Amino acid sequence: MANDLDEVTGAINESGRDVNVINKQISVQIGSGTLAFEIALWTILPAIGALALLTDALPRTYGLGLLVLGAVPGLIFQFMKVFALAYLRKLQQKIQADASQIDNYLEQRVVVLNNVVGLVAKAIDLDKDVMKTVAAYRSGHNADAERNQASQKIDGIFSRISLACEAYPDLKAQAVIADAMRQNSYLQKEITAARTLYNDTVGMWNQDIFAWPTKQIVAARAGYTTRIPFTASAETKAAARSVFF
């Protein structure tokens, strides 16, 4: 049988195709079949036991056993849902922790920026809103969007500082500025790693909330939705396609 997607003889898109993250959260839903499944766990064995007692189809002890112990599958499933809810809540906290790690690195970059900007104040104007933006997203207001915006602003300012240093050899020669730029490079790598970890955790969340039956049932009744991973801006993508060398 041939592969559905044949990379050897299949059609090829010569012009290429860009990939974008869809900015949409998908809610978890369950249907009537899931409700019927849950009811069946509680009722099928007791119903069989009651029917056996009425018709004498099974020995009386067997019928009583089914009637008394028939709710065990339902109880077990209830405990499974409790554990599933605890797991999803724990995973939700991990997403928050991973996002906070990105915030911490961004804030460190702002500290580095504030330390160096005085030395280049005559060559560049500091964006006064950067620290306000960092403070805003740390308070939880539209965190993901503002996190991306703050990161892009900081990237832009450091780029301007680099250009200013190139234009002013005296600035470039200062050890404090050189050290600040090294710290910035290190922190940018850490932010990239932290974003990857964040996206991995978001990916786990987006898969697990649709894991039927327990996690999907719990997620649907809790009103959970998928989460949007970190996305680069259109400006960043355009810059990445530029010719650097």
Solvent accessible surface area in square Angstrom, and as a share of the most:
residue,aa,sasa,rsa
1,M,241,1.07
2,A,85,0.66
3,N,105,0.54
4,D,146,0.76
5,L,158,0.79
6,D,51,0.26
7,E,144,0.65
8,V,121,0.70
9,T,111,0.65
10,G,29,0.28
11,A,115,0.89
12,I,124,0.63
13,N,89,0.46
14,E,156,0.70
15,S,107,0.69
16,G,44,0.42
17,R,196,0.72
18,D,76,0.40
19,V,111,0.64
20,N,93,0.48
21,V,67,0.38
22,I,129,0.65
23,N,130,0.66
24,K,137,0.58
25,Q,103,0.46
26,I,95,0.48
27,S,54,0.35
28,V,9,0.05
29,Q,135,0.60
30,I,53,0.27
31,G,49,0.47
32,S,97,0.63
33,G,53,0.51
34,T,11,0.07
35,L,95,0.47
36,A,59,0.45
37,F,67,0.28
38,E,15,0.07
39,I,92,0.47
40,A,31,0.24
41,L,41,0.20
42,W,96,0.34
43,T,62,0.36
44,I,93,0.47
45,L,63,0.32
46,P,26,0.16
47,A,59,0.45
48,I,79,0.40
49,G,0,0.00
50,A,37,0.29
51,L,110,0.55
52,A,4,0.03
53,L,40,0.20
54,L,150,0.75
55,T,79,0.46
56,D,116,0.60
57,A,79,0.61
58,L,71,0.35
59,P,76,0.48
60,R,161,0.59
61,T,99,0.58
62,Y,136,0.52
63,G,1,0.01
64,L,76,0.38
65,G,28,0.27
66,L,48,0.24
67,L,74,0.37
68,V,110,0.63
69,L,114,0.57
70,G,0,0.00
71,A,33,0.26
72,V,63,0.36
73,P,40,0.25
74,G,1,0.01
75,L,89,0.44
76,I,96,0.49
77,F,14,0.06
78,Q,82,0.36
79,F,128,0.53
80,M,88,0.39
81,K,24,0.10
82,V,81,0.47
83,F,141,0.59
84,A,6,0.05
85,L,50,0.25
86,A,58,0.45
87,Y,71,0.27
88,L,0,0.00
89,R,136,0.50
90,K,154,0.65
91,L,9,0.04
92,Q,45,0.20
93,Q,119,0.53
94,K,84,0.36
95,I,2,0.01
96,Q,108,0.48
97,A,61,0.47
98,D,11,0.05
99,A,8,0.06
100,S,44,0.28
101,Q,71,0.32
102,I,2,0.01
103,D,9,0.05
104,N,52,0.27
105,Y,33,0.13
106,L,0,0.00
107,E,57,0.26
108,Q,81,0.36
109,R,4,0.02
110,V,1,0.01
111,V,74,0.43
112,V,9,0.05
113,L,1,0.00
114,N,66,0.34
115,N,101,0.52
116,V,0,0.00
117,V,20,0.12
118,G,57,0.55
119,L,70,0.35
120,V,1,0.01
121,A,59,0.46
122,K,208,0.88
123,A,33,0.25
124,I,17,0.09
125,D,113,0.58
126,L,40,0.20
127,D,46,0.24
128,K,153,0.65
129,D,67,0.35
130,V,3,0.02
131,M,79,0.35
132,K,141,0.60
133,T,19,0.11
134,V,1,0.00
135,A,60,0.46
136,A,34,0.26
137,Y,4,0.01
138,R,108,0.39
139,S,72,0.46
140,G,52,0.50
141,H,118,0.53
142,N,102,0.52
143,A,31,0.24
144,D,71,0.37
145,A,39,0.30
146,E,35,0.16
147,R,15,0.06
148,N,26,0.13
149,Q,95,0.42
150,A,0,0.00
151,S,2,0.01
152,Q,65,0.29
153,K,75,0.32
154,I,0,0.00
155,D,53,0.28
156,G,31,0.30
157,I,3,0.01
158,F,6,0.03
159,S,62,0.40
160,R,103,0.37
161,I,0,0.00
162,S,43,0.28
163,L,126,0.63
164,A,9,0.07
165,C,9,0.06
166,E,110,0.49
167,A,72,0.56
168,Y,111,0.42
169,P,99,0.62
170,D,116,0.60
171,L,21,0.10
172,K,108,0.46
173,A,85,0.66
174,Q,69,0.31
175,A,79,0.62
176,V,87,0.50
177,I,3,0.02
178,A,36,0.28
179,D,59,0.30
180,A,5,0.04
181,M,46,0.21
182,R,152,0.56
183,Q,78,0.35
184,N,19,0.10
185,S,54,0.35
186,Y,128,0.49
187,L,8,0.04
188,Q,51,0.23
189,K,142,0.60
190,E,47,0.21
191,I,0,0.00
192,T,75,0.44
193,A,61,0.47
194,A,8,0.06
195,R,32,0.12
196,T,78,0.45
197,L,88,0.44
198,Y,12,0.05
199,N,48,0.24
200,D,82,0.42
201,T,1,0.01
202,V,1,0.00
203,G,25,0.24
204,M,92,0.41
205,W,3,0.01
206,N,37,0.19
207,Q,136,0.60
208,D,26,0.13
209,I,0,0.00
210,F,78,0.32
211,A,40,0.31
212,W,130,0.45
213,P,32,0.20
214,T,18,0.11
215,K,52,0.22
216,Q,30,0.13
217,I,0,0.00
218,V,15,0.09
219,A,0,0.00
220,A,21,0.16
221,R,131,0.48
222,A,51,0.39
223,G,57,0.54
224,Y,33,0.13
225,T,43,0.25
226,T,14,0.08
227,R,60,0.22
228,I,42,0.21
229,P,41,0.26
230,F,49,0.20
231,T,41,0.24
232,A,43,0.34
233,S,23,0.15
234,A,79,0.61
235,E,128,0.57
236,T,63,0.37
237,K,53,0.22
238,A,55,0.43
239,A,53,0.41
240,A,69,0.54
241,R,149,0.54
242,S,62,0.40
243,V,137,0.79
244,F,142,0.59
245,F,231,0.96
